[in-house]
Amino acid sequence: MERGLRFAATVLSYLVYGLGALLVWWLIYPATAWRHPPAARPAYARRLSRRAFRFFVEWMRRTGVWDFHLEGAQRLRGRGRVIVANHPSFLDIVLLFAFVEDAVCVVKPSLARVPLVGRPIRCCGHILADDSQTLLPAALAALRQGANLILFPQGTRTPPEAAWRFQRSAARIALETGAPIVPVYLRYRPLLLGKGQSWHQVPEYRPAVTVTVGAEIDPGKVMDAGLPLSVAARRLTRHLERLYSDWHERDASRAPAGRR
Amino acid sequence: MTDRDAVYATLCRLLEELFEIDPAQVTPETTFQELDIDSIDAVDLVVRLHDLIGKRIPPDDFRQIRTVGDVVDVVQRLSRP
């Protein structure tokens, strides 16, 4: 019974998401963006986007689709930082967009062609990760304007039990700008909309999501100044991989049997 | 820099300096994928090669590169008068 209701609430949430996206990006944004000078429009779009995602995550909580808990919320406050997160589910970005102020995300280029998604990506000035030669300058520019840059160093959705293998661009960007890294660890119990899971699979019991915000990492303090950037990026990436694998292990040992 | 062995040795030294790759791990057949060199790394490598040979590596040649030996070929070809 409970599961049936949750299925209905989940389907309703997809509808709310779709209608909400239409409302915000085809109605509210075009009707209001003109009041802002062109250069300020992406930041305005991001404020709008954050409000919409806050509503959406809260909607899913109230309707019983999931429950979420944010640990270390005060560490998310701030600007011009590189926020890295593991990527178990489609919903990671929904949570991060709801919690992170002025968030610019590095996204898979194919997403720009997805209906309902491409337009907000363009309006908000999210960065398409199609070419490392354009990625770096775009990321540096966003950070310099005070935006927070969200990156998923696993590159794509990755099952929680997979080995921790990170791409190096997050470390590289942080080292080149001196921007602090804020590591975020996402845990779903059970997993929802993970790799290989389909949209209509509703788990047996209500997923509880924990978003843990770790302590800020100052790249300059972790790395010797004399190292070539390429070496420093390798070491900083390994440092991050270790951090996440420790998180994961601690987490697994805390999990009650059968509820991993 | 036209001597094949010299180019190869220089390349190995660059790989060690830039990416902490042990030269003992490298053979001419080793691919960049095996060495875990990504596209941003490749840009660093190209910049250093450019400094060494004083010639730009054409993007088309660059895209063809898969192995360490491929780089040696390209550098040799560009170094020829």
Chai-1 contact restraints between the chains, C-beta under 6 A:
chainA,res_idxA,chainB,res_idxB,connection_type,confidence,min_distance_angstrom,max_distance_angstrom,comment,restraint_id
A,S132,B,S39,contact,1.0,0.0,6.0,A-B,restraint_1
A,S132,B,I40,contact,1.0,0.0,6.0,A-B,restraint_2
A,R172,B,I40,contact,1.0,0.0,6.0,A-B,restraint_3
A,P228,B,L18,contact,1.0,0.0,6.0,A-B,restraint_4
A,S230,B,L18,contact,1.0,0.0,6.0,A-B,restraint_5
A,S230,B,F19,contact,1.0,0.0,6.0,A-B,restraint_6
A,S230,B,D41,contact,1.0,0.0,6.0,A-B,restraint_7
A,S230,B,D44,contact,1.0,0.0,6.0,A-B,restraint_8
A,V231,B,E20,contact,1.0,0.0,6.0,A-B,restraint_9
